[in-house]
């Protein structure tokens, strides 16, 4: 995963995570969001980049298909993963819910993944977490 360029002012961009009234700042320009589908128990991964315009979804991957997880027609099978590049504008924020049925969201940087509970230091449970580029 390539690192995003620094902000025009020369400062690096950071990722802000907010949940249960707590905000965490991670000094990352790019990250992978990973989770397990609650019904199919199949792994998903998305590569994101933090930009001045917001969070940009760079690539998505899924290990299988079914129950609302069909890869788009342009997806390619690479090393057991269906991969594709979603074509969407950067988003000011991404909201992550958690049913508790399939484990937690995992945020991966530099080859290491941590659950949101590990990042926040408390059990996230069904609390909503909002991701955004830090102001």
N, C-alpha and C positions, 0 to 999 in steps of 0.2 A: 504494500500500500504506500503510495507516494505521499509525502508530506505536502500540505498546502503552503502557498507562499505566505510570508508574514503580511500583516495588515499594512496598508499604505503609509501609516504614520511611523512604521518601523517596529511597532509592538506586535508580538505574536498574539494570535487569537486564542481564546480559551472556550471550553465547553462549560456551560452552567447547567446543573441538575437541581431541580427543586422538588421536594417531596415532604409532606407532613410539616410544612412550615420551615423546613431547613433548606438552605441553598449550599451546594458544593460546587467549587470551581476546579476544573481539571485543565491543566496546561497542556492541551492536545490540539493539534490542527486537523487530525484525522483519527477515526476510530471505527471499529466494527461493532455493531449491535447484533447480539446472537440470542436466540431463544429456541424453545422446543414447542411445536404446535400442540395445543391442548388436547385435540382429538386424535390426530394422526400420529402424535409422538415422533415427529420428523423434525430435524434441525433446519433452522433458517439462519441466514446471516445477511447483514446489509453493511456495506462500506459507506461511511459518511465522511464529509469534509466540512469543517467549520470555515465559513466565509463571511466577509462583511455583510453580505445580503442575507445570511441565515445559514441553516443546515442544508447541505446539498447531498442528495442520495446519489452515489456514484455507481454502485453495483449491488445487485441482489443475487442470492444463491439459496437454493432449497435442495434437500437430499432426496425428495420424492414428490409425489403429487397426490391429490385427493382432498375431499372436504374443504373446498374453498381455497386451495393452495396450488391451483394449476399454474405452471409457468407460462408466460406469454409465448406466442408463436416464434418470436425471435430468440428465445432462450436456447443455449447450446449446452450439451452434456460434456462437462470437463471434470475428470477425476471423480466421478460419481455425483457431482453437483450440477443441477441445472442452473446456469448463470445467464444474467442479462443486465443491460444498462438501462434502467428506467429513465425516461425522458420527462423530467418535471423540473420546474423552477425551484430554487432554494426556498425553504420554508422558515418563517420566523421562529416557529417552535414545533416540536414533535411531542405529543402526549402519549405516554405509555401506561396502559392499564394492566391489571394483573388479576386474573380469576383465581389464581392459586392452584389451578388444576394441572399445571405442567412445569412447575418450577419457576425460577425467576429470570428476568432479563439479565443478560451478561454484557458487560462493556469490555471490549478487548483493545489493548494498545500495546505496542512493542512485544507482540507475541504472548501476552499474558491477559487472561480474562478474569474479571471479578464480577460477582453479582452486585446488584444495586444495594442490597443489604450490607455487603462488605464495604462498598464505597461510602455509604452513609454512616455505618457504624451502629445501625439498629435494624431490626426486622422491618422491611418495607410492607410485607403482607399485601393487602388489597389497596394500599394507598396508591394514588396516581402519581406518576413522576413526569415532570415536564423537562424536556431538553431544549436548550437554545444556545445561540452564540452569546457569550457574555458581552454586556454593553461596554 
